[in-house]
Amino acid sequence: MDEQERLIAANEFIGIIASCGRKFFEHKGFVSSFELSETKRVFFIDYYTKKRIYTHRKYCRWDGFTSGGTMKSLVESLRDFVKKGYLLNLNYFNTDMGNGFKNPWGYGEDLLIVRDAAERLGIAKAIAKEGE
């Protein structure tokens, strides 16, 4: 996949996240999306503020981003997927994280829809834990 194809896949993935579970990235029918600038930088359009957010700032608060840290980390990972083709760990989308920990998403079984989409769209792959 090239950068433009990865951008399309990331936006489809955001749409799936917004369509189920707690509907992260959706507010009153508006769904977040990614854009590439003319200089090939990745911007995120926030679902609530509708602000265009530059995603390449690492150690500061993103003005206009209305989700929490878990979703910001996901946006950063998707940015890296779009720019560099880095795949996400499919295990991030497990309903049970092991050791008695539940997934922080709060999506219940709908998280399996998100997981299937991540794999189908080529955004994530299963990464074995050390020792497996």
N, C-alpha and C positions, 0 to 999 in steps of 0.2 A: 504494500500500500504506500502511496505517496502522501505527502502532507495534506493535500486537499481531500483525499479519500479518508484519511484519519480524522480530519475535521468533521466531515459528514457523519462518520461513525460515532464520534464523540457527541455530536448534537443529537443523533438518534438515541443514543444511550441516555443522555440527560432527559429527553422526552419520555423515555420509559420509566426512569426514576420518578418523574413528575406525575406519571399517570397511575401510580399504585402506592400502596402503603400509606405513609404519612404525606405523600406528595411533595417531597422536598423539591425545590426549584420551580414551584408553580404557585401562582397567586392570582385568583380571579381570572383564570384562563390564560394568563401570560406565563410562558415557560422560558427559563433561562436558556442561553445559547452561547456558543463560542464564535468568535470572529477572528480572522487573520487580517492584520493591517497590511498596507502596501509594502511595509518593511518586514513582513512575515512575523510580526509579534502577535502573541495570542492575547485576545481580550475576552473577558467574560461579561455578558450582559445579565445583570442581577434581575431575578424574577419580581422582586418587590419594589426596589428603587428604580429599576430600569436603567441604572447607571452602567456605563461602559467602563469596566475595571481592568487596568493593566495587571496581568497576572505574573509578571516576571520580577516583582518586588518580593524579596524573600523574608526580610526581618522587620516588616512593619504591618500595621493594620491596613487593610484594603478599604479605603473610603467608599461607602456605598454597598459593601458586601453585607448581607443581612443574615446569613447562616452562621453556624458555629464552627468550631475548629475541625470537627470531623468532616464536614462538608468542604471546608476550605482545603483540607488535605486532599480530598478527592478531586477538587478542581485543579489543584497543583499537579496531581498525578495524571489527570486527563490532559492538562497542558503539555506535560512531558511526553505523553503518548502522541499528541498531535505533532509536536515539534521534532521529537527524536525517535518515535516509534517504540518507546519503553512500554512494556506491557505491565498491567496491574496484576497483583496476585489474586487469583480466583478465590482463594481461601478467605479473602477480605469480605466476601459476600456470603459466608456461611451463617446459618441461623444460630448455630452453637459454636462458640469460639474454642471450646475445650476448657478443661480445668474449672468447670462450673461457671464460666463467663458467657454471658449472652452477647450477641452482636449489639453494638451501640446504636444501630440504625432504628430499632423499634418498629421494623417493618413486618415482623412475624413471618408467616409463610410467603408473603409477597416478595420477600427478599430473594426467593428462588427465581422469581420472574426476572429480577434485576441480574442475578447471577447468570441465568441462561442467556440473557441479552448480551452481557459482557463477553461471554465465550463466543456466542454466535457472531457478534460484530468484530471479533478479533482484538478486543480491548484487553482481555485478561486471559491468563492461562494458569493452570494448577502448578504450584511450585511446592515440591516436596519439602517437608520439614527435615531438619538435620537429623540424620540417623535413620531415615526411612528409605 
